[in-house]
Amino acid sequence: MKKYWKNRTKRMAVILGAVLLTAVWLAGAFSVKAAETVPSFDVSRFILPEEAKMLVVVEGNEGSTCQVYAYEKTDGGWEQRLQTMGIMGRNGMNNNRRVGDKTTPIGLFQLNTPFGQSDPQEGFPADYIKVGKRHVWSDLTNRLVEDASVEGEHVGTKGYQGYYDYALDAGFNVNAIPDQGSALFLHCWKVGRVDTSGCVAIPKEQMAYIMKLYGMYGKGACYIAQAPRDTFELVYDSYGVNGGLSPQGDFSRPGVQSIAN
């Protein structure tokens, strides 16, 4: 019994240590200079289809942190509905992404395929898919399928709990061009994580809000722009370029050494 309590105490100490380390990291990595709390982009300049009603903007900071904004289009133009901190690819952002490079793709894309391991909330999209063990995000087609034999991310399994409670496909590489990457989502942030393999992760409450905003308008009306701070000039008119991949250009900027080109 004494050994049991000793081991249990050790486990609790490890868990508490991980939580404290995460809190310390968040306090440091999620602290942004006052001058950088103002967006470096002009939301009115994004060139989108006429039916666009919702836009998420991911503004990359140093390393693997980012600011995430959500806008809704009204009669008076784009109105900000949400701002939150998030995390992104371990190696920053990239407009020449390759499989396994752990970067977040730069560009302007159409959000699609709302899914998650959690039950849908009121206001979620009508086409929200609650995924289970048979659901796989296919490496071959870059689509969600219900076939456990397919190669890809088994998004409904235990290993993705906390991450894929709620998720939206970011729309990168819609034509499934080989070696460019797949399964790049906007999804929930899980305690303890300081980066991703290329997705963008935000707190669950904010992710649920974006899911409800998506639910108001649905597929074809919701978009996402992703770029390092101060580089959106190269993204404003990039929707649909390069077969659904990233736009060309130099996205590097002083002080952000993790951005790959």
FENCOR-V837911 format. One line per field, one symbol per residue. ss: DSSP state (a for helix, b for strand, c for the rest). phi: phi as a letter, one per 30 degrees, with the letter a starting at -180 (. if undefined). burial: + if it has 9 or more other ideal C-beta (glycine too) atoms within 8 Angstrom, else -. A space follows every 50 residues. Layout:
ss: ???
phi: ???
burial: ???
//
This chain:
ss: caaaaaaaaaaaaaaaaaaaaaaaaaaaaccccaaaccccccaaaccccc cccbbbbbbbccccbbbbbbbbbbccbbbbbbbbbbbcbcccbbcccccc cccbbcbbbbcbbbbbccccccccccccbbccccbbbbcccccbbbcccc cbbccccaaaccccccbbbcccccccccccccccbbbbcccccccbcccb bbcaaaaaaaaaaaaaaccccbbbbbbbcccaaaccccccaaaacccccc cccccccccbc
phi: .ddedddddddddddddddddddddddddcdceedcddecccedcdcbee ddbbbcbccdcdiccacbbbbbdcdcjdcdcabadabbeecicacbdbei dhccddkbbcdahdalddddddjdedcdcddbdddbddddchbdbcaddd dldddccedcdjdcebabddidhdchdeicjbhcccbddcejccabdkdc bbeeddddddddddddbiejcbbbcbadeibdedceccdidhiicdddkc cdaeibdddcb
burial: -----------------++--+--+---+--+---+----+-+--+---- -++++++++++--++++++++++----+++-+-++++++++++++-+--- +++++++++++--++++------++--++++---++++---+-++----+ -+-+++---+--++++++++++++-++--++++++++++---+-++-+++ ++-+-+++++++++++++--+++++++++-++-+++-++----++++--- +-+--+-+++-
//
